[in-house]
């Protein structure tokens, strides 16, 4: 999914560069927004992994098959 997002970002930059009015910064602004959203996704995922590790002392999926307290 990240590769598709980066390909879309590359297309936004390319179409912005060869548009009629490149002074309007819609392409680069959208790319910056998409990069910020991707960074937020990574931060949330890392926070979830850290929370699971702190609670269960492992991130092995075989040991995380229950939701009840241990």
N, C-alpha and C positions, 0 to 999 in steps of 0.2 A: 504494500500500500504506500509505503514511503517513496518507493521508486516512481509510482504513478503520480504522487504529489509533486515530486521534484521535476518530473517531465512536464506537468502542467505549469509549474513555475517557470521553467525554461521557455515554454510557449508564450506565457504572458510577457516575459521580457523580450522575446523575439518580435512578437506582434506589436508591442509598444514601440520598439526601436524603429520599425519600418512603417509606422502609422503616419497619417497625414500631419498630425500635430504631436510630436513627441514631447513638447513642453508640458503637456498634461500628464501627470505622473501616476495614472491609474494602474498601470502594469506593475511598476516597482512597489507601489503601496500595497497592492494585493499580495505580492510575493512576500513582503515583510510581514504582513498579517498572517499568511499561511505558515511562515517559518515560526512565528510566535506561537501559533496554535500547536504546531508539531512539538515545539519545546515544552509546552504545557502538558501535552500528552505523555511525553517521556517522564516529566517530573511526577505526574500522578502515578504512572506505572511503577516508577522506582519507589515512591512512597508506599504503595501497596505491598511491594516485595519486602521492604524494610519492616512494615507493620506485621506482616505474616511471620517474618523471621524472629522478631522480638517476642511474638506471642507463642509460637510453636517451637522456637529454637532450631528450625529447619525450613528449607524451601523445597524439599523433596515432595513432589506431588503424590507419591505413594503413601506418604505419612499424613497427608492433608485431606483425607477422604471423609472427614466428619466435621460437623459444625458445632458440636457440643463442646463444652469446656473440658479441659483435661486436668 
